[in-house]
Amino acid sequence: MVAVVLAGAGSVPAAGAAADCTVDRPDPRRLGAALTADGGPAYAQWLERADVRAGNLAVQLAGHSAFGVDDGKQPISTLVRRGYIGSAVDHETRTVVLVVTPEYRGRAGELARRVQAVAPVSRSAVDVGLRAAVRVGCHSGERLAAADELLTARSWHPDAAKASFGYHLDPNDSRLYVSFDPRYPAAAEAARQALGDVAVVTLAESARTGRLDDGRPHYGGAGVRVGSGTINSNICTTAFTVRRNSDGRRGGVSAGHCFGNGQRIFSSTHFWGDSWGRSDYPAFDLIGVASAGETYANVIHVDPCCPSTRTVTAKRSPVVGDGICLSGMVTRAICGLTVTNLTGQLCDPAGCTPGLMTARRNNDVVVRGGDSGGPVYIRTGTANATAVGSIVGTTDSGRNVVAERMHVIENHLGVTILTS
C-alpha cells in the first residue's frame, strides 16, 4: 500500500493491521462503544471537525477526478473497469483510503502523489491525524463488473425480476453486499452461488419508503399525499424547496415512486402543488411538486427537537465519511449517520435505481415506510443545514438508508435547491 500524510508531512505506515487488500472496519472493542448525543459512534467524531471535514472532501474529490467520477449516476461496472473501487475510512488510524482494482496497481503510487499534491489541508487537520492512503483491493475490476451486471440484468433466477433487493460495492473488502427480499430465498441462494466470494448475500427487507400538516410557506421534510386527507394519510415526504430553472416557478422535490406526473399533492388538507418532472423512472427516483399560487421557503422540518426547523443555507453532494442527518415524516429527524458508499443500488419489480448514496448509524433502524423523499442534510451552526440528498428507501431492514444525491436532483429535474 502507498500511504501519504496530507500537507506534505511525509510517509506513514500502512493503515491498520488488516489483510493487504482490505481496510479495517470500525471495531468498538478497540475504539470504544460510547455514543454521542445523536446516537452515533463517538469514535467517528474526529471527522466532524471543520478542518478534517474539508480535508476528507479534498481527498475524495481528488480521487473522483483521477477516475472521472462525476456527480451523475455511473454504474459500478463502469467505475471498476476504470480502476476505482471506492473509498473507506479507517477510524483507528484516521486514514481516508482510496481503494483501486488490482489492474490499477502499477499506477497506485502516482495516484497517492496526486492526492497529496491536489488535496492540501490545514496544519491542524494533520495534527489531528488525518491521513490519505491508496490500497489495492481484493477483486479484479472485471470480476466486480461482471457481478454488477449479473445483478442488474435480474435474469439469474426466475424470481430475480420479482424480488426487491439492494446492494452496494464495499471498498473495505471489495465485495458486493446484497440485501435480498426474504420472500424469495431460492433467488437469493442462486445469486449467492453465481456470485461466489465476490459478494455477501443476506435475507433482509429492501424497500422504497412518506410533517404532516404543512401549510404556507411550504417547507421540505413535509408529509404529503395525493388529494386532501387526514394527517395520518400522508404517504411520503418532501426533500427541499427548489426553483424550476425553465420558468422560475418554486416548489419542492420528493421521491419519484411516490406519485405520478399531473397529480394534486396535499399535506393533509393543505394543497402543496401539482406533481411534475418524473422521467426515466426507476433509474431516477425523483419528482417535482410546484404551484404558482403557493409559497415555499428554504426551510426543512427537523422535529422532534431542537430546533424544530432548519434553514437551508448551502448544498453539496456527499462524500464517504460525511456525518449526515435524515428527516423523514415517520422516523423524523435523526442524526449521527455516516456516509459509507456512493454506489448503492435499489431494485424492485419496477426496476433498479443506481448511483445512490448509502449511510447507516451502528445497527439502528434509521428509515421507515413514509420517509421516502425526505431531506438528507448536514447540520451547520445551531439552526442551518447543508442539503446533500433525498431519501429513496432502505436496505438491511431499515438500517441502511439509500438516497439520491444533491447534484443528481438538480441536474435531472432541472431545478436549483433554494438556499440563503
C-alpha positions as CSV (number, residue, x, y, z in Angstrom):
1,M,0.0,0.0,0.0
2,V,1.1,3.5,-0.7
3,A,0.3,5.9,2.1
4,V,0.8,9.7,2.4
5,V,0.1,12.3,5.1
6,L,-1.7,15.4,3.8
7,A,0.0,18.7,3.5
8,G,3.3,17.1,2.6
9,A,4.1,15.8,6.1
10,G,5.8,12.7,4.8
11,S,5.1,9.0,4.7
12,V,3.3,7.0,7.4
13,P,2.8,3.3,8.0
14,A,0.1,1.3,6.2
15,A,-3.4,1.9,7.7
16,G,-4.3,-0.7,10.3
17,A,-3.3,-4.4,10.6
18,A,-5.8,-5.6,8.0
19,A,-5.1,-8.0,5.2
20,D,-3.2,-6.4,2.4
21,C,-6.3,-5.9,0.2
22,T,-8.8,-4.8,2.9
23,V,-9.4,-1.7,5.1
24,D,-10.2,-2.2,8.8
25,R,-13.9,-1.7,9.7
26,P,-14.5,0.1,13.0
27,D,-14.1,-2.3,15.9
28,P,-15.9,-1.0,19.1
29,R,-13.8,-3.3,21.2
30,R,-10.7,-1.3,20.3
31,L,-12.3,2.1,19.5
32,G,-14.9,2.1,22.3
33,A,-18.7,1.7,22.2
34,A,-19.6,5.1,23.5
35,L,-22.3,7.0,21.7
36,T,-22.8,10.7,21.0
37,A,-26.0,12.6,22.0
38,D,-27.2,11.8,18.4
39,G,-26.7,8.1,18.9
40,G,-23.8,7.9,16.6
41,P,-20.5,6.3,17.4
42,A,-18.1,8.6,19.4
43,Y,-15.1,7.2,17.6
44,A,-16.3,8.9,14.4
45,Q,-16.5,12.4,15.9
46,W,-13.0,13.3,14.7
47,L,-14.5,13.5,11.2
48,E,-16.9,16.2,12.3
49,R,-14.2,18.9,12.8
50,A,-14.5,21.5,10.1
51,D,-10.8,21.2,9.1
52,V,-10.9,17.5,9.0
53,R,-14.2,17.5,7.0
54,A,-12.6,19.8,4.5
55,G,-9.6,17.6,4.2
56,N,-11.7,14.5,3.7
57,L,-13.7,16.3,1.0
58,A,-10.5,17.3,-0.8
59,V,-9.1,13.8,-0.7
60,Q,-12.3,12.2,-2.0
61,L,-12.7,14.8,-4.8
62,A,-9.1,14.2,-5.9
63,G,-9.8,10.5,-6.2
64,H,-13.0,11.2,-8.1
65,S,-11.1,13.5,-10.5
66,A,-8.4,10.8,-11.1
67,F,-11.1,8.2,-12.2
68,G,-13.6,10.5,-13.9
69,V,-16.2,10.1,-11.2
70,D,-18.8,12.8,-11.6
71,D,-22.0,13.7,-9.7
72,G,-24.2,11.7,-12.0
73,K,-25.1,8.1,-12.0
74,Q,-22.2,5.9,-13.1
75,P,-22.7,2.1,-12.9
76,I,-20.4,0.1,-10.6
77,S,-19.2,-1.8,-13.7
78,T,-18.0,1.5,-15.3
79,L,-16.1,2.7,-12.2
80,V,-14.3,-0.6,-11.5
81,R,-13.3,-1.0,-15.2
82,R,-11.6,2.4,-14.8
83,G,-9.8,1.0,-11.7
84,Y,-11.8,2.6,-8.9
85,I,-13.5,0.5,-6.2
86,G,-14.3,3.4,-3.8
87,S,-13.1,5.0,-0.6
88,A,-13.2,3.9,3.1
89,V,-12.3,5.4,6.4
90,D,-10.0,3.6,8.9
91,H,-11.0,5.3,12.1
92,E,-8.3,3.6,14.2
93,T,-5.5,5.2,12.1
94,R,-7.6,8.2,11.0
95,T,-6.9,7.4,7.4
96,V,-9.1,8.1,4.3
97,V,-8.3,5.2,2.0
98,L,-8.8,5.2,-1.8
99,V,-9.2,1.6,-3.0
100,V,-8.3,0.6,-6.5
101,T,-8.5,-2.6,-8.5
102,P,-5.5,-4.9,-9.0
103,E,-5.4,-3.8,-12.6
104,Y,-4.5,-0.3,-11.4
105,R,-1.7,-1.5,-9.1
106,G,1.1,0.0,-11.3
107,R,-0.4,3.5,-11.0
108,A,-1.2,3.4,-7.3
109,G,1.9,5.4,-6.4
110,E,1.1,8.0,-8.9
111,L,-2.4,8.4,-7.5
112,A,-1.1,8.7,-4.0
113,R,1.3,11.5,-5.1
114,R,-1.6,13.2,-7.0
115,V,-3.8,13.1,-3.9
116,Q,-1.0,14.7,-1.8
117,A,-0.4,17.4,-4.4
118,V,-4.0,18.5,-5.0
119,A,-5.5,18.0,-1.6
120,P,-3.6,20.1,0.9
121,V,-5.4,20.8,4.2
122,S,-4.6,22.9,7.2
123,R,-1.8,22.0,9.6
124,S,-4.4,21.5,12.4
125,A,-6.1,18.7,10.4
126,V,-2.7,16.9,10.1
127,D,-2.2,17.4,13.8
128,V,-5.5,15.6,14.4
129,G,-4.1,12.7,12.4
130,L,-5.9,12.9,9.1
131,R,-4.1,10.8,6.5
132,A,-4.7,9.7,3.0
133,A,-3.8,6.3,1.5
134,V,-4.1,4.2,-1.6
135,R,-4.8,0.5,-1.3
136,V,-5.1,-2.2,-4.0
137,G,-8.4,-4.1,-3.5
138,C,-9.1,-7.8,-3.3
139,H,-11.0,-8.5,-6.6
140,S,-10.4,-7.6,-10.2
141,G,-12.3,-4.8,-11.9
142,E,-13.6,-7.3,-14.5
143,R,-14.9,-9.7,-11.9
144,L,-16.7,-6.9,-10.0
145,A,-18.1,-5.5,-13.2
146,A,-19.5,-8.9,-14.2
147,A,-21.1,-9.3,-10.7
148,D,-22.8,-5.9,-11.0
149,E,-24.1,-6.7,-14.5
150,L,-25.4,-10.0,-13.4
151,L,-27.4,-8.4,-10.6
152,T,-28.7,-5.5,-12.8
153,A,-29.8,-7.9,-15.5
154,R,-32.0,-9.8,-13.0
155,S,-32.1,-13.0,-15.0
156,W,-30.1,-15.4,-12.9
157,H,-33.3,-16.9,-11.5
158,P,-37.0,-16.9,-12.4
159,D,-37.8,-14.9,-9.3
160,A,-35.0,-12.4,-9.7
161,A,-37.2,-9.8,-11.5
162,K,-40.0,-10.1,-8.9
163,A,-37.9,-9.6,-5.8
164,S,-36.8,-6.4,-4.1
165,F,-33.2,-6.1,-3.3
166,G,-30.5,-3.5,-2.7
167,Y,-26.7,-3.7,-3.0
168,H,-23.5,-1.7,-2.9
169,L,-19.8,-2.2,-3.5
170,D,-18.0,-2.0,-0.2
171,P,-14.4,-0.8,-0.5
172,N,-13.4,-2.3,2.9
173,D,-13.2,-5.7,1.4
174,S,-14.0,-5.1,-2.3
175,R,-17.2,-7.2,-2.2
176,L,-20.8,-6.5,-3.2
177,Y,-23.2,-6.6,-0.2
178,V,-26.7,-7.7,-1.4
179,S,-29.8,-7.3,0.9
180,F,-32.4,-9.6,-0.6
181,D,-36.2,-9.9,-0.3
182,P,-36.8,-12.7,2.3
183,R,-39.9,-13.9,0.3
184,Y,-37.6,-15.2,-2.5
185,P,-34.9,-17.4,-0.7
186,A,-34.3,-19.5,-3.8
187,A,-33.4,-16.5,-5.9
188,A,-31.1,-15.2,-3.1
189,E,-29.4,-18.6,-3.0
190,A,-29.0,-18.7,-6.7
191,A,-27.4,-15.2,-6.6
192,R,-25.1,-16.4,-3.8
193,Q,-23.9,-19.3,-5.9
194,A,-23.5,-17.3,-9.1
195,L,-21.5,-14.5,-7.4
196,G,-19.3,-16.6,-5.2
197,D,-16.8,-14.9,-2.9
198,V,-17.2,-11.6,-4.6
199,A,-20.5,-10.9,-2.8
200,V,-22.2,-11.4,0.5
201,V,-26.0,-12.1,0.1
202,T,-28.3,-11.8,3.1
203,L,-32.1,-12.0,3.5
204,A,-33.4,-8.7,4.7
205,E,-36.0,-6.3,3.6
206,S,-35.2,-3.7,0.9
207,A,-37.9,-1.2,0.0
208,R,-38.7,2.3,-1.3
209,T,-40.1,4.1,1.8
210,G,-43.7,9.1,3.1
211,R,-44.6,16.7,8.6
212,L,-48.0,16.1,8.4
213,D,-49.9,19.3,8.0
214,D,-47.6,21.7,6.2
215,G,-49.2,25.0,5.3
216,R,-47.8,28.1,3.6
217,P,-45.0,28.8,3.2
218,H,-44.2,25.2,2.5
219,Y,-41.1,23.5,3.9
220,G,-39.0,20.5,3.0
221,G,-39.5,17.5,5.2
222,A,-43.3,17.8,5.0
223,G,-45.6,14.7,4.9
224,V,-47.5,14.7,1.6
225,R,-50.2,12.6,-0.3
226,V,-52.4,12.6,-3.4
227,G,-55.5,14.6,-2.6
228,S,-56.8,16.1,0.6
229,G,-56.9,13.9,3.7
230,T,-56.1,13.4,7.4
231,I,-52.7,13.9,8.8
232,N,-52.4,10.2,9.2
233,S,-52.9,9.6,5.5
234,N,-49.7,11.2,4.1
235,I,-47.6,8.7,2.3
236,C,-44.2,10.3,1.5
237,T,-42.0,13.3,2.4
238,T,-40.7,16.3,0.6
239,A,-37.0,16.9,0.5
240,F,-36.0,20.6,-0.2
241,T,-37.7,23.5,-1.8
242,V,-36.5,24.4,-5.3
243,R,-36.8,26.8,-8.2
244,R,-37.5,25.3,-11.6
245,N,-34.9,26.6,-14.0
246,S,-37.1,26.7,-17.1
247,D,-39.6,29.2,-15.7
248,G,-38.5,30.2,-12.2
249,R,-41.5,28.6,-10.6
250,R,-41.0,27.5,-7.0
251,G,-41.9,24.2,-5.4
252,G,-40.3,21.1,-3.9
253,V,-39.0,17.7,-4.7
254,S,-39.8,14.2,-3.5
255,A,-39.3,10.5,-4.5
256,G,-40.5,9.5,-7.9
257,H,-42.1,6.3,-6.7
258,C,-44.5,8.3,-4.5
259,F,-46.5,9.9,-7.3
260,G,-47.1,10.2,-11.0
261,N,-47.0,13.4,-13.0
262,G,-50.0,15.7,-13.0
263,Q,-51.4,14.7,-9.6
264,R,-52.6,17.3,-7.0
265,I,-50.4,16.9,-3.9
266,F,-51.5,17.8,-0.4
267,S,-50.0,17.8,3.1
268,S,-53.1,16.7,5.0
269,T,-55.7,19.2,3.9
270,H,-53.2,21.9,2.7
271,F,-52.6,22.0,-1.1
272,W,-48.9,21.7,-1.7
273,G,-48.7,21.7,-5.6
274,D,-49.0,19.7,-8.7
275,S,-46.5,16.9,-9.4
276,W,-44.3,17.1,-12.5
277,G,-40.9,16.0,-13.9
278,R,-40.9,12.3,-13.2
279,S,-39.0,10.7,-16.1
280,D,-36.7,7.8,-16.7
281,Y,-38.0,6.1,-13.6
282,P,-36.7,4.0,-11.9
283,A,-33.2,5.0,-13.0
284,F,-34.0,8.3,-11.3
285,D,-36.3,8.1,-8.3
286,L,-37.3,11.8,-8.3
287,I,-40.3,14.0,-8.9
288,G,-41.1,17.8,-8.6
289,V,-44.1,19.4,-7.0
290,A,-44.9,23.1,-7.7
291,S,-47.7,25.7,-7.9
292,A,-47.8,29.3,-9.0
293,G,-50.3,30.0,-6.2
294,E,-48.3,28.6,-3.3
295,T,-45.3,29.9,-1.4
296,Y,-42.2,27.9,-0.5
297,A,-39.3,28.7,1.9
298,N,-35.8,27.3,2.1
299,V,-36.5,25.6,5.4
300,I,-36.8,21.9,6.4
301,H,-38.8,20.3,9.3
302,V,-36.3,18.7,11.7
303,D,-38.5,17.9,14.7
304,P,-38.8,16.5,17.3
305,C,-36.2,18.9,18.8
306,C,-34.2,21.1,18.8
307,P,-34.6,23.2,16.8
308,S,-37.8,22.0,15.0
309,T,-36.8,23.6,11.7
310,R,-33.5,24.5,10.0
311,T,-32.8,27.0,7.2
312,V,-31.0,25.5,4.1
313,T,-28.1,27.8,3.5
314,A,-25.8,25.6,1.4
315,K,-25.7,22.5,-0.7
316,R,-23.2,19.9,-2.0
317,S,-23.0,16.3,-2.9
318,P,-21.9,13.9,-0.1
319,V,-18.6,12.0,0.2
320,V,-17.7,8.9,2.1
321,G,-17.2,9.7,5.8
322,D,-19.6,12.6,5.9
323,G,-21.7,12.8,9.1
324,I,-25.3,13.4,8.0
325,C,-28.9,13.6,9.2
326,L,-32.3,12.4,7.8
327,S,-35.7,13.9,8.3
328,G,-38.5,11.7,7.0
329,M,-42.1,12.2,8.2
330,V,-42.3,8.9,10.1
331,T,-38.8,8.5,11.7
332,R,-38.4,12.3,11.9
333,A,-35.0,13.9,12.3
334,I,-32.2,11.5,13.1
335,C,-28.5,12.4,13.1
336,G,-25.3,10.6,13.7
337,L,-25.3,8.6,10.4
338,T,-22.1,8.2,8.4
339,V,-22.0,8.0,4.6
340,T,-20.5,4.6,3.8
341,N,-20.9,4.4,0.0
342,L,-21.8,6.2,-3.2
343,T,-22.5,3.0,-5.3
344,G,-25.8,1.9,-3.8
345,Q,-28.5,0.3,-5.9
346,L,-32.1,-0.5,-5.1
347,C,-34.1,-2.9,-7.2
348,D,-37.8,-4.0,-7.1
349,P,-40.4,-5.1,-9.6
350,A,-40.3,-1.7,-11.2
351,G,-36.6,-2.0,-12.0
352,C,-33.4,-0.6,-10.5
353,T,-32.2,2.8,-9.2
354,P,-28.4,3.0,-9.4
355,G,-25.9,5.6,-8.1
356,L,-27.3,6.1,-4.7
357,M,-25.5,7.2,-1.5
358,T,-25.8,4.8,1.4
359,A,-25.4,5.6,5.1
360,R,-26.1,4.0,8.5
361,R,-25.8,4.5,12.3
362,N,-24.5,1.5,14.1
363,N,-27.3,-1.1,13.7
364,D,-30.1,1.3,14.3
365,V,-33.2,1.5,12.2
366,V,-32.9,4.9,10.5
367,V,-35.6,4.7,7.8
368,R,-39.2,3.6,7.8
369,G,-42.1,3.5,5.3
370,G,-43.3,7.0,4.6
371,D,-39.8,8.6,4.9
372,S,-39.2,8.4,1.1
373,G,-38.4,11.8,-0.4
374,G,-37.2,13.3,2.9
375,P,-34.2,15.5,3.1
376,V,-30.6,14.3,3.7
377,Y,-28.6,17.1,5.2
378,I,-25.6,18.2,7.2
379,R,-26.2,20.4,10.3
380,T,-24.4,23.8,10.2
381,G,-24.4,26.0,13.2
382,T,-27.4,25.9,15.5
383,A,-30.2,26.4,13.0
384,N,-28.9,25.9,9.5
385,A,-28.4,23.0,7.1
386,T,-26.5,22.0,4.0
387,A,-28.6,20.0,1.5
388,V,-26.9,16.7,0.3
389,G,-29.7,14.4,-0.9
390,S,-33.2,12.9,-0.8
391,I,-34.3,9.6,0.7
392,V,-35.2,6.9,-1.7
393,G,-35.6,3.9,0.6
394,T,-33.8,1.3,2.7
395,T,-31.8,-1.9,2.7
396,D,-30.9,-4.2,5.6
397,S,-34.4,-3.9,7.0
398,G,-34.2,-0.1,7.7
399,R,-30.6,0.0,8.9
400,N,-29.2,1.4,5.7
401,V,-30.6,4.5,4.0
402,V,-30.3,4.8,0.3
403,A,-30.7,8.3,-1.2
404,E,-30.4,10.3,-4.4
405,R,-27.6,12.9,-4.3
406,M,-27.9,16.6,-4.5
407,H,-26.4,17.2,-7.9
408,V,-28.5,14.3,-9.4
409,I,-31.6,16.0,-8.1
410,E,-30.8,19.4,-9.6
411,N,-29.5,18.0,-12.9
412,H,-32.2,15.5,-13.6
413,L,-35.2,17.7,-12.6
414,G,-33.7,20.9,-14.0
415,V,-34.1,22.7,-10.6
416,T,-32.0,24.7,-8.2
417,I,-32.3,24.0,-4.5
418,L,-33.2,27.1,-2.6
419,T,-30.5,28.4,-0.2
420,S,-29.9,31.7,1.6
